[in-house]
């Protein structure tokens, strides 16, 4: 059996996008206990809609409950966990042993997944968590490939192993960080991280206050800035090591990121299942989204930092999202960036690396000619090179790969 492809979603549009581009399961947060406090997250009614939608396509949904709760928050747990169970959540993602026990009591029908925040690095911990009712462990990001192989060989066969394959990395151990609390008064372990690891730092000598000196000569001063993770070219190694679920990071990222990265890993996993080489368009898809320079994290040795700056790079940007389209490619779209007639664009159909085409005559929602799509989020009409389902992405290749 091929590993599961698990994609993030911060709202209903991203749920639809992840489903379109091939996610096997989606993880998202409700109104409480999620590790991305600034993410939109789902209020109860939208959460129920998302779960129904995901289940209607035969996919699974996992709810993040992976903060480290304070004593005063425990009274909220019973009713909330019971609600998630009644709403149909397939699993709860939990980082706290107390919540693991409370989930068994108040949401017994939901599988229990142990978050990477707990820091599972060895088979003894994995086996203990399995005995406590865990169905899946999301391994610490610090695990090497060899450690995963050994852990898989020595932990119960019924325990699923999940690892991250793509997305942002953190300087702190499995995301457990106090730097944000110290620097900005925002608790990273409650989903409020200010990302001070991405800030530029200078050195101040004690007897010379106010004199700011560069920390290094040539590597720059972003000394805590991690490279992003990308394992698109190494999925066979992870599968062979015993990983059951490939997880993409990014609940706070855009629908374009969700769609393009899910599409890339769907193509790669499907090729792996057929015994075929990795499609190079899948690799290019990972470059097309906004990201920091990539590395393979800790899988093959120590993770790499990126010192020169904290800028992102990409080879394309999203221009529009399909709302509806007929069989001849006549489409109603929602604007994401300004399009001019003659612009070179790509239609990102699922399972492809993008179908090139040039923007032709543009029309407003009623069909009247317009010179461009200058208004944010406007509806407009344009001819596409093929039929495309709703939530299909239209993008534009970038001349410059790096942008702030």
C-alpha positions as CSV (number, residue, x, y, z in Angstrom):
1,X,0.0,0.0,0.0
2,X,1.3,3.5,-0.9
3,X,1.8,6.0,1.9
4,X,-1.0,8.4,2.6
5,X,-0.7,12.0,1.2
6,X,-1.7,14.4,4.0
7,X,-2.3,18.0,3.1
8,X,-3.0,21.1,5.2
9,X,-6.1,23.4,4.9
10,X,-6.8,26.7,6.7
11,X,-10.2,27.3,5.2
12,X,-12.9,25.7,3.0
13,X,-11.3,26.9,-0.3
14,X,-8.1,25.2,0.7
15,X,-10.0,22.0,1.5
16,X,-11.5,22.1,-2.0
17,X,-8.1,22.7,-3.5
18,X,-6.3,20.0,-1.6
19,X,-9.1,17.5,-2.6
20,X,-8.9,18.5,-6.3
21,X,-5.1,18.0,-6.4
22,X,-5.1,14.6,-4.8
23,X,-4.8,14.6,-1.0
24,X,-5.7,11.3,0.6
25,X,-6.4,13.1,3.9
26,X,-6.6,16.7,5.2
27,X,-5.6,18.2,8.5
28,X,-7.1,21.3,9.8
29,X,-8.0,23.1,13.1
30,X,-11.2,24.0,14.8
31,X,-11.8,26.9,17.1
32,X,-9.7,25.5,20.0
33,X,-6.3,24.0,20.7
34,X,-4.8,24.4,17.2
35,X,-1.1,25.3,16.9
36,X,-1.7,28.1,14.3
37,X,-3.6,30.7,16.3
38,X,-3.3,33.3,13.5
39,X,-4.6,30.9,10.9
40,X,-8.3,31.4,10.0
41,X,-9.2,28.0,11.4
42,X,-12.7,26.6,11.3
43,X,-15.6,27.7,13.4
44,X,-18.0,24.8,14.3
45,X,-20.4,25.1,11.3
46,X,-17.6,25.4,8.8
47,X,-15.8,22.5,10.4
48,X,-18.9,20.3,10.0
49,X,-19.2,21.4,6.4
50,X,-15.5,20.6,5.7
51,X,-15.8,17.2,7.3
52,X,-18.9,16.4,5.2
53,X,-17.2,17.5,2.1
54,X,-14.0,15.5,2.7
55,X,-15.9,12.4,3.6
56,X,-18.1,12.8,0.5
57,X,-15.0,12.2,-1.6
58,X,-13.9,9.2,0.4
59,X,-11.0,11.1,2.1
60,X,-10.1,11.5,5.8
61,X,-9.9,14.5,8.1
62,X,-7.7,15.0,11.1
63,X,-8.2,17.8,13.6
64,X,-5.2,19.5,15.2
65,X,-5.5,19.8,19.0
66,X,-1.8,20.0,19.5
67,X,-1.2,23.0,21.8
68,X,0.3,22.4,25.2
69,X,-2.8,23.5,27.3
70,X,-2.7,25.4,30.5
71,X,-4.5,24.2,33.6
72,X,-7.3,26.7,33.0
73,X,-8.1,25.4,29.6
74,X,-8.8,21.8,30.6
75,X,-12.4,22.5,31.4
76,X,-13.0,23.2,27.7
77,X,-11.8,19.8,26.6
78,X,-14.7,17.4,27.2
79,X,-17.4,19.3,25.3
80,X,-15.0,20.2,22.5
81,X,-13.7,16.7,22.0
82,X,-17.2,15.3,22.1
83,X,-18.2,17.9,19.4
84,X,-15.3,16.8,17.1
85,X,-16.4,13.2,17.5
86,X,-20.0,14.0,16.7
87,X,-18.9,16.1,13.7
88,X,-17.2,13.1,12.3
89,X,-13.5,13.8,12.7
90,X,-11.4,10.7,11.8
91,X,-8.6,11.6,14.2
92,X,-7.4,14.1,16.7
93,X,-3.7,15.3,16.5
94,X,-2.5,15.7,20.1
95,X,0.8,16.8,21.6
96,X,-0.1,16.5,25.3
97,X,-0.3,13.2,27.3
98,X,-3.2,14.5,29.4
99,X,-5.2,15.4,26.2
100,X,-4.4,11.9,24.9
101,X,-6.1,10.4,27.9
102,X,-9.0,12.9,27.7
103,X,-9.5,12.1,24.0
104,X,-9.9,8.4,24.9
105,X,-12.5,9.4,27.4
106,X,-14.5,12.0,25.5
107,X,-13.9,11.1,21.8
108,X,-13.3,7.4,21.8
109,X,-14.5,6.9,18.2
110,X,-11.7,9.2,16.9
111,X,-8.3,7.8,16.3
112,X,-5.5,9.5,18.3
113,X,-2.5,10.8,16.4
114,X,0.5,12.0,18.4
115,X,1.8,15.4,17.1
116,X,5.4,16.0,16.2
117,X,5.3,18.5,19.1
118,X,5.7,15.6,21.5
119,X,9.1,14.8,20.0
120,X,8.9,11.0,19.4
121,X,12.5,9.9,18.5
122,X,12.6,6.2,19.5
123,X,10.7,3.0,19.5
124,X,10.3,2.9,23.3
125,X,8.3,6.1,23.3
126,X,6.3,5.1,20.2
127,X,5.4,1.7,21.8
128,X,4.4,3.4,25.0
129,X,2.1,5.8,23.1
130,X,0.6,2.9,21.2
131,X,-0.2,1.2,24.5
132,X,-1.9,4.5,25.6
133,X,-4.2,4.3,22.6
134,X,-2.3,6.2,19.9
135,X,-3.0,5.1,16.4
136,X,-0.3,7.2,14.7
137,X,2.9,9.0,15.7
138,X,4.1,12.0,13.8
139,X,7.8,11.6,14.4
140,X,10.0,14.4,15.6
141,X,11.5,16.3,12.6
142,X,14.9,15.6,14.0
143,X,14.7,11.9,13.1
144,X,17.1,10.6,10.5
145,X,16.2,8.0,7.9
146,X,18.2,5.3,9.7
147,X,16.5,6.1,13.0
148,X,13.1,5.8,11.3
149,X,14.0,2.3,9.9
150,X,15.1,1.2,13.3
151,X,12.1,2.6,15.1
152,X,9.8,0.9,12.6
153,X,11.5,-2.4,13.1
154,X,11.1,-2.2,16.9
155,X,7.7,-0.7,17.5
156,X,4.3,-2.4,17.2
157,X,3.2,-3.3,13.6
158,X,-0.2,-1.7,14.2
159,X,1.2,1.7,14.9
160,X,1.3,4.1,11.9
161,X,4.3,6.3,11.3
162,X,3.9,9.8,9.8
163,X,6.6,12.2,8.8
164,X,6.8,15.6,7.3
165,X,8.0,15.7,3.6
166,X,7.6,19.3,2.7
167,X,7.4,22.8,4.3
168,X,8.9,25.2,6.8
169,X,11.4,23.9,9.4
170,X,12.0,25.3,12.9
171,X,15.3,26.0,14.7
172,X,13.8,24.6,17.9
173,X,13.3,21.0,18.8
174,X,10.1,19.8,17.1
175,X,8.7,23.3,17.3
176,X,8.9,23.6,21.1
177,X,10.2,27.1,21.4
178,X,10.4,29.8,24.1
179,X,12.2,32.4,22.0
180,X,8.9,33.9,20.8
181,X,7.7,34.2,24.4
182,X,10.9,35.9,25.4
183,X,11.2,38.3,22.4
184,X,7.6,39.1,21.6
185,X,5.4,37.8,24.5
186,X,3.7,35.4,22.1
187,X,3.5,31.7,23.1
188,X,4.8,29.5,20.3
189,X,3.4,26.4,22.1
190,X,-0.1,28.0,21.9
191,X,0.2,28.7,18.2
192,X,1.2,32.3,18.5
193,X,4.8,32.1,17.3
194,X,6.2,35.5,16.0
195,X,9.0,33.6,14.2
196,X,11.9,35.5,15.7
197,X,14.1,32.8,14.2
198,X,13.6,34.6,10.8
199,X,14.8,38.0,12.2
200,X,18.1,39.6,11.4
201,X,20.4,39.9,14.4
202,X,23.4,42.0,15.3
203,X,25.8,41.7,18.2
204,X,26.1,44.4,20.9
205,X,29.2,44.4,23.2
206,X,28.4,45.0,26.9
207,X,30.6,48.0,27.4
208,X,29.6,49.7,24.0
209,X,25.8,49.9,24.1
210,X,24.1,51.2,21.0
211,X,26.9,49.9,18.7
212,X,25.4,47.2,16.5
213,X,27.9,44.9,14.8
214,X,27.4,42.3,12.1
215,X,27.6,38.8,13.7
216,X,29.5,37.1,10.8
217,X,31.8,38.0,7.9
218,X,30.2,36.3,5.0
219,X,27.3,34.1,6.0
220,X,25.0,37.0,7.0
221,X,23.2,37.5,10.2
222,X,20.1,35.3,9.9
223,X,21.7,32.7,12.2
224,X,18.5,30.9,13.3
225,X,16.9,30.8,9.8
226,X,16.2,27.2,8.7
227,X,15.9,26.1,5.1
228,X,12.6,24.6,4.0
229,X,12.1,20.9,3.8
230,X,11.6,19.2,0.4
231,X,11.7,15.4,0.1
232,X,10.0,15.1,-3.4
233,X,13.1,13.3,-4.8
234,X,13.4,10.9,-1.8
235,X,10.0,9.4,-1.2
236,X,11.1,5.9,-2.0
237,X,13.6,6.1,0.9
238,X,10.9,7.2,3.3
239,X,8.5,4.5,2.1
240,X,11.1,1.8,2.4
241,X,11.9,3.0,5.9
242,X,8.3,2.3,6.9
243,X,6.6,5.7,6.8
244,X,2.8,5.3,6.4
245,X,1.9,9.0,5.9
246,X,3.6,11.8,4.1
247,X,2.7,15.2,5.6
248,X,2.9,18.6,4.0
249,X,3.3,21.6,6.3
250,X,1.4,24.8,5.7
251,X,-2.1,25.4,7.2
252,X,-1.3,29.1,7.1
253,X,-0.2,29.1,3.5
254,X,-2.2,29.9,0.4
255,X,-4.5,27.8,-1.6
256,X,-2.0,28.0,-4.4
257,X,0.7,26.6,-2.2
258,X,-1.7,23.8,-1.0
259,X,-2.7,22.9,-4.5
260,X,0.7,23.1,-6.3
261,X,2.5,21.1,-3.5
262,X,-0.2,18.5,-3.2
263,X,-0.2,18.1,-6.9
264,X,3.6,17.6,-7.0
265,X,3.5,15.0,-4.3
266,X,0.5,13.2,-5.7
267,X,2.3,12.8,-9.0
268,X,5.5,11.6,-7.2
269,X,3.6,9.1,-5.1
270,X,1.6,7.7,-8.0
271,X,4.8,7.3,-10.0
272,X,6.4,5.5,-7.1
273,X,3.4,3.1,-6.9
274,X,3.7,2.4,-10.6
275,X,7.5,1.8,-10.3
276,X,8.2,4.7,-12.6
277,X,10.8,7.4,-12.4
278,X,9.9,10.6,-10.6
279,X,8.3,13.1,-13.1
280,X,10.5,16.1,-13.4
281,X,7.5,18.3,-13.5
282,X,6.8,17.3,-9.9
283,X,10.2,18.7,-8.9
284,X,9.5,21.9,-10.8
285,X,6.2,22.3,-9.0
286,X,8.0,22.5,-5.7
287,X,10.0,25.4,-7.1
288,X,6.9,27.2,-8.4
289,X,5.6,28.0,-4.9
290,X,6.9,30.6,-2.5
291,X,9.7,28.9,-0.4
292,X,13.0,29.4,1.3
293,X,16.0,27.4,-0.2
294,X,15.2,23.7,0.2
295,X,17.1,21.0,2.0
296,X,16.3,17.4,3.1
297,X,16.0,18.4,6.8
298,X,17.5,15.9,9.2
299,X,16.8,12.8,7.1
300,X,20.4,12.4,5.8
301,X,22.3,14.4,8.5
302,X,22.0,17.7,10.3
303,X,19.5,20.2,8.9
304,X,20.9,23.2,7.1
305,X,20.5,26.8,8.1
306,X,20.2,29.7,5.6
307,X,22.2,32.7,6.7
308,X,22.2,35.4,3.9
309,X,18.5,36.5,4.3
310,X,15.0,35.4,5.1
311,X,13.5,36.1,1.6
312,X,11.4,33.6,-0.3
313,X,11.7,32.5,-3.9
314,X,9.4,31.1,-6.5
315,X,9.1,30.5,-10.2
316,X,5.4,31.3,-10.6
317,X,2.6,33.2,-8.9
318,X,-1.1,32.5,-8.9
319,X,-3.2,34.7,-11.1
320,X,-6.8,33.3,-10.8
321,X,-8.9,30.4,-9.6
322,X,-11.6,28.7,-11.7
323,X,-15.1,29.2,-10.5
324,X,-16.8,27.4,-13.4
325,X,-15.9,26.2,-16.9
326,X,-17.8,24.6,-19.8
327,X,-16.5,21.8,-22.0
328,X,-15.0,24.3,-24.5
329,X,-12.9,26.1,-21.9
330,X,-15.1,29.2,-21.5
331,X,-14.4,30.0,-17.8
332,X,-15.5,32.2,-15.0
333,X,-12.6,32.9,-12.7
334,X,-11.8,34.8,-9.5
335,X,-8.9,37.2,-9.7
336,X,-5.8,36.7,-7.6
337,X,-3.4,39.0,-9.5
338,X,-3.7,41.4,-12.4
339,X,-3.9,39.8,-15.8
340,X,-3.4,41.6,-19.2
341,X,-4.3,40.2,-22.6
342,X,-1.3,38.4,-24.1
343,X,0.1,37.4,-20.7
344,X,1.8,34.0,-20.7
345,X,-0.1,31.8,-18.3
346,X,-0.4,28.2,-17.2
347,X,-3.4,26.1,-16.3
348,X,-2.5,23.8,-13.5
349,X,-4.6,20.8,-14.1
350,X,-4.4,18.0,-11.5
351,X,-1.6,15.5,-12.4
352,X,0.2,17.8,-14.8
353,X,3.0,20.4,-14.6
354,X,0.9,23.2,-16.0
355,X,-0.6,23.7,-19.5
356,X,0.8,26.9,-21.1
357,X,-1.5,29.3,-22.9
358,X,-1.8,33.1,-23.6
359,X,-4.5,35.2,-22.1
360,X,-6.9,36.3,-24.8
361,X,-9.8,38.7,-24.6
362,X,-10.9,39.4,-21.0
363,X,-14.5,40.0,-20.0
364,X,-16.2,41.0,-16.8
365,X,-18.7,38.7,-15.1
366,X,-21.5,39.8,-17.5
367,X,-19.4,39.3,-20.6
368,X,-18.5,43.0,-21.3
369,X,-14.9,43.5,-22.6
370,X,-12.3,44.7,-20.0
371,X,-8.7,45.8,-20.5
372,X,-7.3,43.8,-17.5
373,X,-8.3,42.3,-14.2
374,X,-7.3,45.2,-12.0
375,X,-9.7,44.7,-9.1
376,X,-8.8,42.4,-6.3
377,X,-10.9,39.3,-6.0
378,X,-13.1,40.3,-9.0
379,X,-14.9,37.8,-11.1
380,X,-14.0,37.7,-14.8
381,X,-14.3,35.5,-17.9
382,X,-11.4,34.2,-20.0
383,X,-10.8,31.3,-22.5
384,X,-8.8,28.4,-21.1
385,X,-7.0,25.8,-23.2
386,X,-9.0,23.0,-21.7
387,X,-12.0,22.2,-19.4
388,X,-11.0,22.8,-15.8
389,X,-13.0,21.9,-12.7
390,X,-13.7,24.5,-10.0
391,X,-10.7,25.5,-7.8
392,X,-8.2,24.8,-10.6
393,X,-5.4,27.3,-10.4
394,X,-4.2,29.6,-13.2
395,X,-0.7,31.0,-12.7
396,X,2.0,33.1,-14.4
397,X,5.7,32.1,-14.7
398,X,8.0,34.7,-13.0
399,X,10.9,36.3,-14.7
400,X,12.5,36.9,-11.3
401,X,12.6,34.0,-8.9
402,X,13.3,35.8,-5.7
403,X,10.9,38.3,-4.0
404,X,10.4,39.5,-0.4
